[in-house]
Structure formats: structure tokens, C-alpha cells
Amino acid sequence: MTREEIFAQLTEIFQDVFDDDEIVLTDDTTADDIEDWDSLEQINLLVAIEKEFKIKFQLSDVSSLENVGAMVDLVEKLVG
Amino acid sequence: MNSYKFNELSVGMSESFTVTITEEIMDKFIEITGDVSPIHVNREYAVAHGFKNRVCHGMLFGSMFSTMAGVYLPGEHCLLHSVETKFSLPVFPGDVLTVTGKISEINDTFKTVAVKGTITNQDGKKVCKANIQLGVRE
């Protein structure tokens, strides 16, 4: 799976979780850029990503994610 | 009250309880929320618009999902995250509702639990359903 494909799927997940079809993700997107992205939605996002990509996060992996780019990198590593 | 801990929960576990809708609790709900829409307050108005009696507020019987989570499944250690509710049929004074919650998903990493909620009336008709997300305090 390419990084672009992961980005596209992540964008759909973000749009679904935040109910906003206009969300556009970049490597630098952070919680500061999406109004409703709080700690609860972070969990919802990560659970949705686990389901979509059929992967399992470790808390240590996700607690230090700085932005969407880091999230894509982590998914890419776990998808293999 | 139940006091399930996270590691005591499993997919498929379910709990249920019954509640009778009365004019008294509807009036209390009106007093608390200020929702005085005539369909909920005035029997004649409701009948004139095709209902057999005052219509119970959906958010009144929908609030029973709070009881489901906080008292039954998992009970004491619950932290309610979200309740997405759909109302399928009207509920009237005198209806006896059965509220059921069944665990559909558990996430070990984030310690979250998804519960499918349903409310049926005394005729076995589904009047409400919900997707409930919750956490469990250590």
C-alpha cells in the first residue's frame, strides 16, 4: 500500500469521524487545524483507523504522534 | 448497581431493565427541559394530529441509555463518551419499555467499549436504538 493510498483512506476516515467532507489532510495537519479534534475524537479516529487498515496500535506508538504525517508513517509501518 | 471492570467485559454480554412511562415522569421532563411542544403536553392536540395520546419525548426514554451504561453495563466505572440515538416509533404514557444493551466491540488498547442499545415496547416493537461508546475507569 502506497503512502498516497493511506493518505486517501485516512482522509475518508477523518471526514467520516468529523462529519466534514471538506477536510483535506497534509503531513503537517494537527489537532489545532481541525476544530473538533479533541482527546475523545482522537480515540475514535485511532479505533476507526485500526478497523479500516486491520492493524493494532500500541499506546506507546500513538501517544507521541505529532501530526498526520507521523500517523501515516505509523500506519505504513504496521500495514507492512 | 453493577460494577464491571474493563477486564470483566466481553463481546456479547448484555443487560436489560424495564421502565414504565407515566404522565408524571413526562411532566417532570417538561419541567426540567422546558420542551412544552403541544404534542408532548396536550392530549387533545396529539389526538387531533393522529396520535392516541400525548407523545413521550424521545429524549426522555432515550435517556435510559444513560441508566443502561451507568448502572448496568458496565455500571459504576462507566465514562460515557457518546450516544447516537434513533427513534423509530412513538411512545405513550402507560407504555412499558424494555431497555437492552449488548456489547458489540471492545478495544483493549484504548479501553473503549461499544454497546448496541435497543428499547422495545410492551408489544415487542423497537421504539429506539442507539450506538453507545464508553470508557471504563480503572
Interface residues (C-beta under 8 A of the other chain):
Chain A: L40 I43 N44 L46 V47 E50 K56 F57 Q58 L59
Chain B: H81 S82 N107 T109 F110 T112 Q133
